[in-house]
Amino acid sequence: MQMQDAEAADGSPWNNSSGCEEDRRPPQKEGKKSNVLPLWGNERTMNLNPLILTNIQSSHYFKVNLYELKTYHEVIDEIYYKVSHLEPWEKGSRKTAGQTGMCGGRFMQVRGVGAGGIVSTAYCLLYKLFTLRLTRKQLNGLINHPDSPYIRALGFMYIRYTQPPADLFSWYSDYLDDEEELDVKAGGGQTMKMGDILKQFLTKLEWFSTLFPRIPVPIQKDLELRLAERFPQQTVNARNAKPPITLNSSHGKYGNSVGGVGGRKDNGNMTTTRNQQQQQQQQQQQQPRHIPDSEAQWGEAERTSHWRARSDEDRKDKHRERDRERERQRERDREKARERERERDRHCRRSSSRDRSRRQRDYRSRSRDRLHRDRSRDRHRDRDRHRDRRGSPYDYAAELARERERQRRE
C-alpha cells in the first residue's frame, strides 16, 4: 500500500487505470511524451459526420447526463451500464422510409448519413471520451478491459476515428483473432466477433449509416497486403466468390449463345425472348451491379451513393412537388374559409344594422302615436270641460253676478 502511494506521488497515471491486469502492473519507465496520444484529422470534431456530431452536442443525454461525468472511470461505468450496440442511431428513430443507401432525405447534402434521428448512447460516450483527451495508457485500458466487450469496442472505434491511418494495424494486429462476440446492431440481431469487427474497420469505409475517416490509398493497399498475409484462406475464399450474373450487352454474356429469338439451351428449355432480354438489360442498367468484396475498388461506395443520390433526388422532387401542391390546396381552402367567415361577419353586421334601424323606426312611431293620443285626449278633455261649464247652473249665476257688477259700476 505504501509502495502504491509512493508511485502515485511520483506522478504515475495510476488513477487513470481501467481496472484490468495490465493496468495494475507498475508503469514502465518511458519518455514523458510516450503517454500522449496524437490526434489525426480534425481535432475539434473527432472526424465524425457533421450531422452525427450536431445531434450529439444537442442531445439532452450528452449535455446533461454526460456533463456530470468528469473522470475516466465514471465514463467507463456509464459504458458498462448503458451501451448495448455500436450503431450511430437508435432503432426506429430515423425516418428513412422510401430512401436507400447512404444518401437521401432532408440531410442528403451531408456525406454518409441518410437522415437524422436520436443519436445512440454509444456515439455520445465515444465523443465524451474524445473530450477527455485519453492518454495512451487509458486507451490501452479500454481495449483490454475485461468487464464488457462494448468498452473494448468503443476503444477500438476511438482508435479508428482519431489515430493516424499508418498506426491502425499496429493497434489492431494483436486483436484480429479475438473471438469475443458482441451484438453491434440496434435492437439486436447481428452478432460479430471482435476480430471480424477490426478487419471491417481496416478494410471497409462504411459502418452502418455513417462513414469512417478515409485511409490514404497507399496505406490502404499496405493494410490489405498485411491482412492477406495474415489470413490467406479468407483472401482465397473472397477471390473465389462467384460474381453475380449480369445481362448487360457490354459484357457479352448470353449475347450470342442463345441461338436467336426462340432458341433453346442444351437442356431443352425455352430461353427468354429478345424483348424480355431487353427489359432485363434496361433494368440492369437502371440498377447498380452488386460488387463482391473481391472486386471492390476504393471509392466504389461513394460512386454507388452518387447513383442513389440521383434517383433519390428525382423521387424527392416528385414528393416536394406533391407536397407543394397539397400546401397550395390547403391555402386555397383556408382562404375560402376566411372569405366565408368575412361574409358571415358582414351579413351579421348588416342584420344588426337593419334591426337597429327597425327598432328606431318603431320607437319613433310609438312616440308619435303616444303624442297624438295625448293631444287628442287633451282636446277631448278641454271640449268636455267647456261643455260642462256652459251647461252648468253655477256658471250661469256667476255670469249673472258679473253682469250686475259691471252695470253698477257704469
Residue pairs with C-beta under 8 A, 6 or more apart in sequence:
4 14
7 14
7 26
7 27
8 14
8 15
12 27
13 27
13 35
13 135
13 137
13 138
14 27
16 72
16 135
16 137
16 138
16 141
17 23
17 24
17 137
17 141
18 72
18 73
18 76
18 138
18 141
18 142
18 144
18 145
18 151
19 73
19 76
19 141
19 145
19 146
19 147
20 141
20 144
20 145
20 146
21 146
22 140
22 141
22 144
23 137
23 140
23 141
23 144
27 137
34 136
35 135
35 136
35 137
36 135
36 136
37 133
37 134
37 135
37 136
37 139
37 162
37 163
38 163
38 164
39 162
40 47
40 162
40 163
40 164
40 165
40 213
41 47
41 162
41 213
45 53
46 53
46 126
46 127
46 130
46 161
46 162
47 161
47 162
47 213
48 56
48 123
48 127
48 161
49 88
49 110
49 111
49 112
49 113
49 210
49 211
50 110
51 107
51 110
51 113
51 116
52 88
52 113
52 119
52 123
52 210
53 127
55 116
55 117
55 118
55 119
56 62
56 119
56 123
56 124
56 127
57 63
59 118
59 119
59 124
61 121
61 124
62 124
62 127
62 128
66 75
66 78
66 124
66 125
66 128
69 75
69 78
69 128
72 132
72 134
72 138
75 125
75 128
75 129
75 132
76 142
76 145
76 151
78 125
79 125
79 148
79 150
79 151
79 154
80 147
80 148
80 150
80 151
82 121
82 125
83 121
83 122
83 125
83 148
83 150
83 151
83 154
84 121
84 150
84 183
85 120
85 122
85 183
85 184
85 185
85 186
85 187
85 188
86 122
86 150
86 153
86 154
86 157
86 182
86 184
86 207
86 208
87 120
87 122
87 184
87 185
87 186
87 208
87 209
88 119
88 120
88 122
88 123
88 207
88 208
88 209
88 210
89 117
89 118
89 119
89 120
89 186
89 208
89 209
90 117
90 118
90 119
90 120
90 121
90 186
91 186
91 187
92 187
93 117
93 118
94 114
94 115
94 116
94 117
94 209
95 105
95 115
95 117
96 104
96 105
96 114
96 115
98 315
99 105
99 114
99 115
99 312
100 308
100 311
100 312
101 114
101 304
101 305
101 308
101 309
101 312
102 111
102 112
102 113
102 114
102 206
102 209
102 211
102 301
102 305
102 308
103 114
103 305
103 308
103 309
103 312
104 114
104 115
104 308
104 309
104 312
104 316
105 114
105 115
106 115
106 116
107 113
107 114
107 115
107 116
108 114
108 309
108 312
108 313
108 316
111 211
112 206
112 209
112 210
112 211
113 209
113 210
114 209
120 186
122 150
122 154
125 154
126 154
126 157
126 158
126 161
129 142
129 154
129 158
130 158
130 161
130 162
132 138
134 142
134 158
139 155
139 158
139 159
142 151
142 152
142 154
142 155
142 158
143 152
143 155
143 156
143 159
143 171
143 175
144 152
145 151
145 152
145 155
149 180
149 181
149 182
149 194
150 182
152 180
152 194
153 182
153 184
153 194
153 197
156 171
156 172
156 175
156 194
156 197
156 198
156 201
157 201
159 168
159 171
159 172
160 168
160 201
160 212
160 213
161 212
161 213
163 171
165 213
165 215
165 216
165 219
165 220
166 219
168 201
168 202
168 215
168 223
169 202
169 222
169 223
169 226
172 198
172 201
172 202
173 226
173 230
175 194
175 195
175 198
176 195
176 198
176 199
176 227
176 230
176 231
177 195
178 193
178 194
178 195
178 198
179 193
179 194
179 195
180 193
180 194
181 191
181 192
181 193
181 194
182 191
182 192
182 194
182 197
183 189
183 190
183 191
183 192
184 190
184 191
184 192
184 197
185 208
199 227
199 231
200 207
201 207
201 212
202 223
202 227
203 223
203 224
203 227
204 212
205 211
205 212
205 214
205 301
206 212
206 301
211 301
215 223
217 298
220 298
227 235
228 235
238 292
238 293
238 294
239 294
241 292
241 293
241 294
243 292
243 295
244 289
244 290
244 292
245 253
246 253
246 284
246 289
247 253
247 254
247 277
247 280
247 281
247 284
248 281
248 284
248 285
248 289
249 255
249 281
254 277
258 265
258 271
258 272
258 277
259 271
261 273
261 274
262 270
262 271
262 273
263 271
264 270
264 271
265 271
272 280
288 304
288 307
288 308
291 297
291 300
389 395
